[in-house]
Amino acid sequence: MSAIVFNDVWKSFPVGLKKNVVLHGLTLTVERGEIYGFLGPNGAGKSTSIKLLLAFIHPDRGTIEVNGRLVGDAEYKQFIGYLPETPCFYENLTGLETLRFVGRASGMGQDGLETRAREILQRLKLWHAANNRIKTYSKGMKQRLGLAVSLIHDPEIYILDEPMSGLDPMGRRLITEVILELGKAGKTVFFSSHILSDIERLCDNIGIINKGKLLYSGSVAEFMKGETYLEDAFVKAMTEDSGN
């Protein structure tokens, strides 16, 4: 059973009296335990795909499965931890209160929740600010807290939208280490990023999307054949697909 499956997924949005087709029959499989990078230029359809995966919006046709359950089924979200590109919080709560709230909402017991919250805040170097209100946090601290929220209930699958956004080099290295630890623990990580060096370092496989169509899905090494850097291979693929 695969972790994530998009099967001939189409999505459009109305523009006046017409429809703008954003995804054209997206078919994509992410296996369990993979670290999978989802790449594409701005407007390619990455964010739309993630919103569909989380049932924030619904496809025109086609199906999406998570751990063999159709997206939208009552219980499928228990398998997922999600980090949006720009996490939002109740700013008057503390970091620790936020993790308690999310953990309880995920059905965690009190004893296990307290231990888990402390471990995660320590791992993400936020324990010193655990009892500070989130409105005092820097952008990088909020990004790390967003990852902590996705980790708290120890899900099997992580959906990370630009997880390195707003982080300094030390923060990026910390998040990179955590993602690699998730992979070693057998978790599935599906993430988008514009930082191609991070994709090259982290991912087992990648998917390349442009103008709502999947151009490639497979290993990083196979995609980079003939190129030294992933960025060069990516730019070449985008240029060829645009006919320039």
HUHU-V454381 format. One record per residue. N is the residue number from 1. PHI is phi in whole degrees, 0 to 359 (999 if undefined). PSI is psi in degrees with one decimal (999 if undefined). OMEGA is omega as a letter, one per 30 degrees, with the letter a starting at -180 (* if undefined). Layout:
n | phi | psi | omega
N | PHI | PSI | OMEGA
N | PHI | PSI | OMEGA
This chain:
n | phi | psi | omega
1 | 999 | 124.7 | a
2 | 283 | 157.8 | l
3 | 285 | -46.3 | a
4 | 223 | 132.9 | l
5 | 224 | 119.2 | l
6 | 261 | 125.3 | a
7 | 238 | 99.9 | l
8 | 52 | 55.1 | a
9 | 268 | 126.4 | l
10 | 243 | 141.6 | l
11 | 213 | 133.0 | l
12 | 225 | 161.2 | l
13 | 230 | 141.4 | l
14 | 291 | 137.2 | l
15 | 229 | 98.7 | a
16 | 64 | -125.7 | l
17 | 267 | 0.0 | a
18 | 249 | 176.8 | l
19 | 240 | 135.6 | l
20 | 261 | 111.2 | a
21 | 280 | 118.2 | a
22 | 262 | -35.4 | l
23 | 237 | 132.5 | a
24 | 247 | 86.1 | l
25 | 61 | 46.2 | a
26 | 296 | 121.1 | l
27 | 234 | 120.1 | a
28 | 204 | 137.8 | l
29 | 233 | 131.9 | l
30 | 243 | 121.1 | a
31 | 279 | 158.1 | l
32 | 297 | 137.7 | l
33 | 84 | 1.4 | l
34 | 275 | 149.4 | l
35 | 257 | 110.6 | a
36 | 242 | 122.7 | l
37 | 264 | 134.2 | a
38 | 247 | 111.6 | a
39 | 242 | 151.8 | l
40 | 170 | 157.8 | l
41 | 291 | 171.6 | l
42 | 303 | 135.4 | l
43 | 83 | 7.6 | a
44 | 285 | -24.6 | a
45 | 120 | 6.2 | a
46 | 297 | -51.7 | a
47 | 296 | -37.9 | l
48 | 298 | -42.6 | l
49 | 299 | -42.4 | l
50 | 293 | -41.3 | l
51 | 297 | -37.4 | l
52 | 293 | -41.1 | l
53 | 299 | -31.5 | a
54 | 265 | 3.3 | a
55 | 63 | 25.3 | l
56 | 288 | -31.7 | l
57 | 226 | 172.8 | a
58 | 233 | 145.8 | a
59 | 288 | 154.6 | l
60 | 292 | -42.6 | l
61 | 203 | 166.8 | a
62 | 97 | 170.8 | a
63 | 229 | 155.9 | l
64 | 229 | 134.0 | a
65 | 237 | 144.6 | l
66 | 234 | 118.2 | a
67 | 51 | 40.1 | l
68 | 81 | -1.1 | l
69 | 255 | 138.8 | l
70 | 295 | 135.0 | l
71 | 300 | 129.7 | a
72 | 110 | -21.6 | l
73 | 297 | 151.3 | a
74 | 303 | -36.3 | a
75 | 257 | -0.5 | a
76 | 292 | -28.4 | a
77 | 290 | -14.2 | l
78 | 295 | -19.2 | a
79 | 274 | -8.3 | a
80 | 246 | 139.1 | l
81 | 245 | 132.8 | a
82 | 234 | 131.1 | l
83 | 242 | 109.8 | l
84 | 287 | 164.0 | a
85 | 300 | -39.8 | l
86 | 235 | 92.7 | a
87 | 297 | 143.4 | l
88 | 241 | 142.2 | a
89 | 223 | 165.2 | l
90 | 283 | 105.3 | a
91 | 292 | -18.8 | l
92 | 272 | -6.2 | l
93 | 278 | 158.7 | l
94 | 273 | 169.2 | l
95 | 300 | -43.0 | a
96 | 294 | -41.6 | l
97 | 298 | -36.4 | l
98 | 296 | -45.6 | l
99 | 293 | -36.2 | l
100 | 298 | -44.0 | a
101 | 298 | -49.0 | a
102 | 293 | -39.9 | l
103 | 298 | -43.7 | l
104 | 296 | -40.4 | l
105 | 296 | -25.3 | l
106 | 271 | 1.7 | l
107 | 88 | 17.0 | a
108 | 282 | 147.8 | l
109 | 283 | 156.8 | a
110 | 299 | -46.5 | a
111 | 297 | -51.4 | a
112 | 295 | -32.8 | a
113 | 294 | -44.5 | a
114 | 298 | -42.9 | l
115 | 295 | -45.2 | a
116 | 297 | -44.5 | a
117 | 299 | -44.0 | l
118 | 297 | -44.9 | a
119 | 300 | -44.2 | a
120 | 291 | -43.3 | l
121 | 296 | -36.3 | l
122 | 293 | -43.7 | a
123 | 297 | -35.8 | a
124 | 266 | 13.1 | l
125 | 57 | 45.2 | l
126 | 239 | 1.1 | a
127 | 297 | -33.3 | l
128 | 297 | -22.3 | a
129 | 248 | 16.1 | a
130 | 302 | -34.0 | a
131 | 256 | 14.0 | l
132 | 268 | 146.4 | l
133 | 294 | 143.3 | a
134 | 297 | -26.2 | l
135 | 296 | -15.2 | l
136 | 269 | -5.2 | a
137 | 283 | 147.4 | l
138 | 284 | 170.2 | l
139 | 301 | -42.8 | l
140 | 295 | -38.4 | l
141 | 295 | -38.9 | l
142 | 295 | -37.0 | l
143 | 295 | -41.4 | l
144 | 292 | -36.0 | l
145 | 294 | -36.7 | l
146 | 300 | -40.2 | l
147 | 293 | -38.4 | l
148 | 301 | -40.7 | l
149 | 299 | -40.6 | a
150 | 290 | -24.6 | a
151 | 273 | -23.0 | a
152 | 304 | -40.0 | a
153 | 264 | 12.6 | l
154 | 52 | 56.3 | a
155 | 286 | 171.0 | l
156 | 274 | -26.1 | a
157 | 231 | 134.7 | l
158 | 242 | 127.6 | l
159 | 250 | 109.7 | a
160 | 241 | 116.6 | a
161 | 260 | 107.1 | a
162 | 51 | 61.4 | a
163 | 294 | -19.0 | a
164 | 268 | 2.0 | a
165 | 301 | 128.5 | l
166 | 76 | 10.5 | a
167 | 261 | 143.8 | l
168 | 281 | 173.9 | a
169 | 305 | -38.0 | l
170 | 293 | -40.3 | l
171 | 295 | -40.6 | l
172 | 297 | -41.3 | l
173 | 296 | -40.0 | l
174 | 297 | -47.0 | l
175 | 295 | -38.8 | l
176 | 301 | -45.0 | l
177 | 298 | -42.0 | a
178 | 294 | -42.4 | l
179 | 298 | -42.3 | l
180 | 296 | -37.7 | l
181 | 297 | -39.0 | l
182 | 298 | -43.2 | l
183 | 298 | -42.5 | l
184 | 295 | -27.5 | l
185 | 277 | 2.2 | l
186 | 86 | 11.3 | l
187 | 281 | 157.3 | l
188 | 260 | 130.2 | l
189 | 237 | 120.4 | l
190 | 244 | 113.3 | a
191 | 218 | 148.6 | l
192 | 256 | 150.1 | l
193 | 197 | 147.9 | l
194 | 265 | -3.8 | a
195 | 267 | 92.1 | a
196 | 291 | -25.0 | l
197 | 295 | -34.0 | l
198 | 292 | -41.9 | l
199 | 300 | -46.8 | a
200 | 299 | -38.2 | a
201 | 285 | -33.6 | a
202 | 261 | -33.0 | a
203 | 269 | 142.4 | l
204 | 283 | -47.5 | a
205 | 223 | 161.0 | l
206 | 224 | 157.1 | l
207 | 238 | 135.0 | l
208 | 247 | 123.4 | a
209 | 238 | 141.1 | l
210 | 211 | 131.4 | l
211 | 53 | 36.6 | l
212 | 79 | 6.4 | a
213 | 240 | 138.1 | l
214 | 282 | 119.4 | l
215 | 269 | -29.9 | a
216 | 201 | 143.8 | l
217 | 214 | 119.8 | a
218 | 167 | -159.8 | a
219 | 286 | 152.5 | l
220 | 297 | -43.0 | a
221 | 299 | -42.6 | a
222 | 295 | -41.2 | a
223 | 294 | -32.9 | a
224 | 273 | 4.4 | a
225 | 308 | 125.2 | l
226 | 89 | -5.4 | l
227 | 236 | 149.0 | l
228 | 277 | -35.5 | a
229 | 238 | 146.7 | l
230 | 300 | -38.2 | a
231 | 301 | -40.9 | l
232 | 295 | -42.7 | l
233 | 295 | -38.0 | l
234 | 294 | -48.0 | l
235 | 299 | -40.8 | l
236 | 299 | -44.7 | a
237 | 296 | -41.6 | l
238 | 295 | -41.0 | a
239 | 295 | -44.2 | l
240 | 295 | -39.2 | a
241 | 290 | -28.4 | l
242 | 277 | -8.5 | l
243 | 75 | 21.9 | a
244 | 260 | 999 | *
